[in-house]
């Protein structure tokens, strides 16, 4: 049990060192591959995201039905919507 606590603390330290603040956008909303795909397109805000249609975002790596549903729900909560296709 003690080893798990020590190991856990070690992993937290490693995570803190490797943490990339540029990946904060949508952290906890969608998975890392989808967030990285948005980053490659320089989409780092809901306003920029609203300049794209749902179909355009679905073409990016890491985006599928489940991710789009999560993203649309989050956007709706913030009163932001995809551009009409």
FIBA-932401 format. One record per residue: x, y, z of N, C-alpha, C, O, CB in turn; residue in one letter. Coordinates in steps of 0.2 Angstrom, whole numbers, plus 5000, padded with zeros to 4 digits. Glycine has a CB too. Example, Ala and Ser with C-alpha at 12.3 -4.5 7.8 and 13.67 -1.06 7.14 Angstrom:
2
+--------+---------+------+---------+----------+-------+--------+---------+------+--------+---------+------+---------+----------+-------+---+
! n.east ! n.north ! n.up ! ca.east ! ca.north ! ca.up ! c.east ! c.north ! c.up ! o.east ! o.north ! o.up ! cb.east ! cb.north ! cb.up ! r !
+--------+---------+------+---------+----------+-------+--------+---------+------+--------+---------+------+---------+----------+-------+---+
!   5066 !    4972 ! 5039 !    5062 !     4978 !  5039 !   5066 !    4984 ! 5039 !   5071 !    4983 ! 5042 !    5057 !     4978 !  5045 ! A !
!   5064 !    4989 ! 5035 !    5068 !     4995 !  5036 !   5064 !    5000 ! 5039 !   5067 !    5006 ! 5040 !    5070 !     4997 !  5029 ! S !
+--------+---------+------+---------+----------+-------+--------+---------+------+--------+---------+------+---------+----------+-------+---+
***
This chain:
85
+--------+---------+------+---------+----------+-------+--------+---------+------+--------+---------+------+---------+----------+-------+---+
! n.east ! n.north ! n.up ! ca.east ! ca.north ! ca.up ! c.east ! c.north ! c.up ! o.east ! o.north ! o.up ! cb.east ! cb.north ! cb.up ! r !
+--------+---------+------+---------+----------+-------+--------+---------+------+--------+---------+------+---------+----------+-------+---+
!   5004 !    4994 ! 5000 !    5000 !     5000 !  5000 !   5004 !    5006 ! 5000 !   5003 !    5011 ! 4997 !    4995 !     5000 !  5006 ! X !
!   5010 !    5006 ! 5004 !    5014 !     5012 !  5004 !   5017 !    5013 ! 4997 !   5018 !    5019 ! 4995 !    5020 !     5011 !  5009 ! X !
!   5019 !    5008 ! 4994 !    5022 !     5009 !  4987 !   5018 !    5012 ! 4982 !   5020 !    5016 ! 4978 !    5024 !     5002 !  4984 ! X !
!   5011 !    5011 ! 4983 !    5006 !     5014 !  4978 !   5006 !    5021 ! 4980 !   5005 !    5025 ! 4975 !    4999 !     5011 !  4979 ! X !
!   5006 !    5023 ! 4986 !    5006 !     5030 !  4988 !   5012 !    5034 ! 4985 !   5011 !    5039 ! 4982 !    5005 !     5031 !  4995 ! X !
!   5018 !    5031 ! 4986 !    5024 !     5034 !  4984 !   5024 !    5034 ! 4976 !   5026 !    5039 ! 4973 !    5030 !     5030 !  4986 ! X !
!   5022 !    5029 ! 4973 !    5021 !     5029 !  4966 !   5017 !    5034 ! 4963 !   5018 !    5038 ! 4958 !    5019 !     5022 !  4963 ! X !
!   5011 !    5035 ! 4966 !    5006 !     5040 !  4964 !   5009 !    5047 ! 4965 !   5008 !    5051 ! 4960 !    5000 !     5039 !  4969 ! X !
!   5012 !    5048 ! 4970 !    5016 !     5055 !  4971 !   5021 !    5056 ! 4965 !   5021 !    5061 ! 4963 !    5019 !     5055 !  4978 ! X !
!   5024 !    5051 ! 4964 !    5029 !     5051 !  4958 !   5026 !    5053 ! 4952 !   5028 !    5057 ! 4948 !    5033 !     5045 !  4958 ! X !
!   5020 !    5049 ! 4950 !    5017 !     5051 !  4944 !   5014 !    5058 ! 4944 !   5014 !    5061 ! 4938 !    5011 !     5046 !  4943 ! X !
!   5012 !    5060 ! 4949 !    5009 !     5067 !  4949 !   5015 !    5072 ! 4948 !   5014 !    5077 ! 4944 !    5006 !     5069 !  4956 ! X !
!   5021 !    5071 ! 4950 !    5026 !     5075 !  4949 !   5028 !    5075 ! 4942 !   5030 !    5080 ! 4939 !    5032 !     5073 !  4953 ! X !
!   5028 !    5069 ! 4939 !    5030 !     5068 !  4932 !   5025 !    5072 ! 4927 !   5026 !    5076 ! 4923 !    5030 !     5061 !  4929 ! X !
!   5018 !    5071 ! 4929 !    5013 !     5075 !  4926 !   5014 !    5082 ! 4926 !   5013 !    5086 ! 4921 !    5006 !     5073 !  4928 ! X !
!   5015 !    5085 ! 4932 !    5016 !     5092 !  4933 !   5022 !    5095 ! 4928 !   5021 !    5100 ! 4925 !    5018 !     5094 !  4940 ! X !
!   5027 !    5091 ! 4928 !    5033 !     5093 !  4923 !   5031 !    5093 ! 4916 !   5033 !    5097 ! 4912 !    5039 !     5088 !  4925 ! X !
!   5027 !    5088 ! 4914 !    5026 !     5087 !  4907 !   5019 !    5091 ! 4905 !   5017 !    5090 ! 4899 !    5025 !     5080 !  4905 ! X !
!   5016 !    5094 ! 4909 !    5010 !     5097 !  4908 !   5011 !    5103 ! 4903 !   5015 !    5107 ! 4904 !    5007 !     5100 !  4914 ! X !
!   5007 !    5103 ! 4898 !    5007 !     5108 !  4893 !   5001 !    5113 ! 4893 !   4995 !    5111 ! 4892 !    5007 !     5105 !  4885 ! X !
!   5002 !    5119 ! 4895 !    4997 !     5124 !  4896 !   4993 !    5125 ! 4890 !   4987 !    5128 ! 4890 !    4999 !     5130 !  4899 ! X !
!   4996 !    5124 ! 4884 !    4992 !     5126 !  4878 !   4987 !    5121 ! 4877 !   4982 !    5122 ! 4872 !    4997 !     5125 !  4872 ! X !
!   4987 !    5115 ! 4880 !    4981 !     5110 !  4879 !   4976 !    5111 ! 4884 !   4972 !    5107 ! 4885 !    4984 !     5103 !  4880 ! X !
!   4975 !    5117 ! 4888 !    4970 !     5118 !  4893 !   4963 !    5119 ! 4889 !   4958 !    5117 ! 4892 !    4972 !     5124 !  4897 ! X !
!   4963 !    5121 ! 4883 !    4956 !     5122 !  4880 !   4953 !    5116 ! 4879 !   4955 !    5111 ! 4876 !    4957 !     5126 !  4873 ! X !
!   4947 !    5115 ! 4882 !    4942 !     5110 !  4882 !   4945 !    5104 ! 4886 !   4943 !    5098 ! 4885 !    4941 !     5107 !  4875 ! X !
!   4950 !    5105 ! 4890 !    4952 !     5100 !  4895 !   4947 !    5097 ! 4899 !   4943 !    5101 ! 4902 !    4958 !     5103 !  4899 ! X !
!   4946 !    5091 ! 4900 !    4940 !     5088 !  4903 !   4934 !    5088 ! 4899 !   4929 !    5085 ! 4902 !    4939 !     5092 !  4910 ! X !
!   4934 !    5090 ! 4893 !    4928 !     5090 !  4889 !   4928 !    5085 ! 4884 !   4924 !    5080 ! 4883 !    4926 !     5097 !  4886 ! X !
!   4934 !    5085 ! 4880 !    4935 !     5080 !  4875 !   4942 !    5077 ! 4876 !   4946 !    5080 ! 4880 !    4935 !     5083 !  4868 ! X !
!   4944 !    5072 ! 4873 !    4950 !     5068 !  4874 !   4956 !    5072 ! 4871 !   4955 !    5076 ! 4866 !    4949 !     5061 !  4871 ! X !
!   4962 !    5070 ! 4873 !    4968 !     5073 !  4870 !   4969 !    5073 ! 4863 !   4971 !    5078 ! 4860 !    4974 !     5069 !  4873 ! X !
!   4968 !    5067 ! 4859 !    4968 !     5067 !  4852 !   4964 !    5073 ! 4848 !   4967 !    5076 ! 4844 !    4967 !     5061 !  4849 ! X !
!   4958 !    5074 ! 4851 !    4954 !     5079 !  4848 !   4956 !    5086 ! 4849 !   4956 !    5090 ! 4845 !    4947 !     5078 !  4850 ! X !
!   4958 !    5087 ! 4856 !    4961 !     5093 !  4858 !   4967 !    5095 ! 4854 !   4968 !    5101 ! 4852 !    4963 !     5093 !  4865 ! X !
!   4972 !    5090 ! 4853 !    4978 !     5091 !  4849 !   4976 !    5093 ! 4841 !   4979 !    5097 ! 4838 !    4982 !     5085 !  4849 ! X !
!   4971 !    5089 ! 4839 !    4969 !     5091 !  4832 !   4966 !    5098 ! 4831 !   4968 !    5102 ! 4826 !    4963 !     5086 !  4830 ! X !
!   4963 !    5100 ! 4836 !    4960 !     5107 !  4836 !   4966 !    5112 ! 4837 !   4967 !    5117 ! 4834 !    4956 !     5109 !  4842 ! X !
!   4971 !    5110 ! 4841 !    4977 !     5114 !  4842 !   4981 !    5115 ! 4835 !   4984 !    5120 ! 4834 !    4982 !     5111 !  4847 ! X !
!   4981 !    5109 ! 4831 !    4985 !     5110 !  4825 !   4981 !    5115 ! 4820 !   4985 !    5118 ! 4816 !    4985 !     5103 !  4821 ! X !
!   4975 !    5115 ! 4821 !    4971 !     5120 !  4817 !   4971 !    5127 ! 4820 !   4968 !    5132 ! 4817 !    4964 !     5117 !  4816 ! X !
!   4974 !    5128 ! 4825 !    4975 !     5134 !  4829 !   4968 !    5136 ! 4831 !   4966 !    5142 ! 4832 !    4978 !     5140 !  4824 ! X !
!   4964 !    5131 ! 4833 !    4957 !     5133 !  4836 !   4958 !    5132 ! 4844 !   4959 !    5126 ! 4847 !    4952 !     5127 !  4834 ! X !
!   4958 !    5138 ! 4847 !    4960 !     5138 !  4854 !   4955 !    5142 ! 4858 !   4956 !    5144 ! 4864 !    4967 !     5141 !  4855 ! X !
!   4949 !    5143 ! 4855 !    4944 !     5146 !  4859 !   4937 !    5144 ! 4856 !   4937 !    5142 ! 4850 !    4944 !     5154 !  4859 ! X !
!   4932 !    5145 ! 4860 !    4925 !     5143 !  4857 !   4923 !    5148 ! 4851 !   4920 !    5146 ! 4847 !    4920 !     5144 !  4863 ! X !
!   4925 !    5154 ! 4852 !    4924 !     5159 !  4846 !   4927 !    5156 ! 4839 !   4924 !    5156 ! 4834 !    4927 !     5166 !  4848 ! X !
!   4933 !    5154 ! 4840 !    4936 !     5151 !  4834 !   4933 !    5145 ! 4832 !   4932 !    5143 ! 4826 !    4944 !     5150 !  4835 ! X !
!   4931 !    5141 ! 4836 !    4927 !     5134 !  4835 !   4921 !    5136 ! 4831 !   4919 !    5132 ! 4827 !    4926 !     5130 !  4841 ! X !
!   4917 !    5141 ! 4833 !    4911 !     5143 !  4830 !   4912 !    5145 ! 4823 !   4907 !    5146 ! 4819 !    4908 !     5148 !  4834 ! X !
!   4918 !    5146 ! 4820 !    4919 !     5148 !  4813 !   4919 !    5142 ! 4809 !   4920 !    5143 ! 4803 !    4926 !     5152 !  4813 ! X !
!   4919 !    5136 ! 4812 !    4919 !     5130 !  4808 !   4912 !    5126 ! 4808 !   4908 !    5127 ! 4813 !    4924 !     5125 !  4811 ! X !
!   4910 !    5122 ! 4803 !    4904 !     5118 !  4803 !   4906 !    5112 ! 4807 !   4912 !    5110 ! 4808 !    4902 !     5117 !  4796 ! X !
!   4901 !    5109 ! 4809 !    4901 !     5102 !  4812 !   4905 !    5097 ! 4808 !   4909 !    5093 ! 4810 !    4894 !     5099 !  4815 ! X !
!   4903 !    5097 ! 4801 !    4906 !     5093 !  4797 !   4913 !    5094 ! 4796 !   4917 !    5089 ! 4795 !    4902 !     5094 !  4790 ! X !
!   4916 !    5100 ! 4796 !    4923 !     5102 !  4795 !   4926 !    5099 ! 4801 !   4932 !    5096 ! 4801 !    4924 !     5109 !  4795 ! X !
!   4924 !    5100 ! 4807 !    4927 !     5097 !  4813 !   4927 !    5089 ! 4813 !   4932 !    5087 ! 4816 !    4923 !     5100 !  4820 ! X !
!   4922 !    5086 ! 4811 !    4922 !     5079 !  4811 !   4927 !    5076 ! 4806 !   4929 !    5070 ! 4807 !    4915 !     5077 !  4808 ! X !
!   4930 !    5080 ! 4802 !    4935 !     5078 !  4797 !   4942 !    5077 ! 4801 !   4947 !    5074 ! 4798 !    4936 !     5082 !  4791 ! X !
!   4943 !    5081 ! 4807 !    4949 !     5081 !  4810 !   4950 !    5074 ! 4814 !   4945 !    5071 ! 4816 !    4949 !     5086 !  4815 ! X !
!   4956 !    5072 ! 4815 !    4958 !     5066 !  4818 !   4956 !    5067 ! 4826 !   4957 !    5072 ! 4829 !    4966 !     5065 !  4818 ! X !
!   4953 !    5061 ! 4828 !    4951 !     5061 !  4835 !   4944 !    5063 ! 4836 !   4941 !    5063 ! 4842 !    4955 !     5066 !  4839 ! X !
!   4940 !    5065 ! 4831 !    4933 !     5067 !  4831 !   4929 !    5062 ! 4828 !   4930 !    5060 ! 4823 !    4932 !     5074 !  4828 ! X !
!   4924 !    5060 ! 4833 !    4919 !     5055 !  4830 !   4912 !    5057 ! 4834 !   4912 !    5062 ! 4836 !    4921 !     5047 !  4832 ! X !
!   4908 !    5053 ! 4833 !    4901 !     5054 !  4835 !   4901 !    5056 ! 4843 !   4898 !    5061 ! 4845 !    4896 !     5048 !  4834 ! X !
!   4904 !    5052 ! 4847 !    4904 !     5053 !  4854 !   4907 !    5060 ! 4856 !   4905 !    5064 ! 4860 !    4908 !     5048 !  4858 ! X !
!   4913 !    5061 ! 4853 !    4917 !     5068 !  4854 !   4913 !    5074 ! 4852 !   4912 !    5079 ! 4855 !    4923 !     5068 !  4851 ! X !
!   4909 !    5073 ! 4846 !    4905 !     5079 !  4844 !   4899 !    5080 ! 4848 !   4898 !    5086 ! 4850 !    4903 !     5077 !  4836 ! X !
!   4896 !    5075 ! 4851 !    4891 !     5076 !  4856 !   4893 !    5079 ! 4862 !   4890 !    5084 ! 4864 !    4888 !     5069 !  4858 ! X !
!   4899 !    5077 ! 4865 !    4902 !     5081 !  4871 !   4903 !    5088 ! 4869 !   4902 !    5092 ! 4873 !    4908 !     5077 !  4873 ! X !
!   4906 !    5089 ! 4863 !    4908 !     5096 !  4861 !   4902 !    5100 ! 4860 !   4902 !    5106 ! 4862 !    4912 !     5096 !  4855 ! X !
!   4897 !    5098 ! 4857 !    4891 !     5102 !  4856 !   4887 !    5103 ! 4862 !   4885 !    5109 ! 4863 !    4886 !     5098 !  4851 ! X !
!   4887 !    5099 ! 4867 !    4884 !     5100 !  4873 !   4888 !    5105 ! 4877 !   4885 !    5110 ! 4880 !    4884 !     5094 !  4878 ! X !
!   4894 !    5105 ! 4877 !    4898 !     5110 !  4880 !   4897 !    5117 ! 4877 !   4897 !    5122 ! 4880 !    4906 !     5108 !  4880 ! X !
!   4897 !    5117 ! 4870 !    4896 !     5123 !  4866 !   4889 !    5126 ! 4868 !   4888 !    5132 ! 4869 !    4897 !     5122 !  4859 ! X !
!   4884 !    5122 ! 4868 !    4877 !     5124 !  4870 !   4877 !    5127 ! 4877 !   4874 !    5132 ! 4878 !    4872 !     5118 !  4869 ! X !
!   4880 !    5124 ! 4882 !    4881 !     5127 !  4888 !   4884 !    5134 ! 4889 !   4882 !    5138 ! 4893 !    4885 !     5122 !  4893 ! X !
!   4888 !    5135 ! 4884 !    4891 !     5142 !  4883 !   4888 !    5146 ! 4878 !   4891 !    5151 ! 4876 !    4899 !     5141 !  4882 ! X !
!   4883 !    5144 ! 4875 !    4879 !     5148 !  4870 !   4883 !    5149 ! 4864 !   4883 !    5155 ! 4861 !    4876 !     5154 !  4873 ! X !
!   4887 !    5144 ! 4862 !    4891 !     5145 !  4856 !   4889 !    5139 ! 4851 !   4887 !    5134 ! 4854 !    4899 !     5145 !  4857 ! X !
!   4889 !    5140 ! 4845 !    4886 !     5135 !  4840 !   4891 !    5135 ! 4834 !   4894 !    5139 ! 4832 !    4879 !     5136 !  4838 ! X !
!   4891 !    5129 ! 4831 !    4894 !     5128 !  4825 !   4891 !    5132 ! 4819 !   4885 !    5134 ! 4819 !    4895 !     5120 !  4822 ! X !
!   4895 !    5134 ! 4815 !    4893 !     5138 !  4809 !   4889 !    5133 ! 4805 !   4890 !    5127 ! 4804 !    4899 !     5141 !  4804 ! X !
!   4884 !    5136 ! 4801 !    4879 !     5132 !  4797 !   4883 !    5130 ! 4791 !   4887 !    5134 ! 4788 !    4873 !     5136 !  4795 ! X !
!   4882 !    5124 ! 4789 !    4886 !     5121 !  4783 !   4883 !    5124 ! 4777 !   4886 !    5122 ! 4771 !    4885 !     5113 !  4783 ! X !
+--------+---------+------+---------+----------+-------+--------+---------+------+--------+---------+------+---------+----------+-------+---+
***
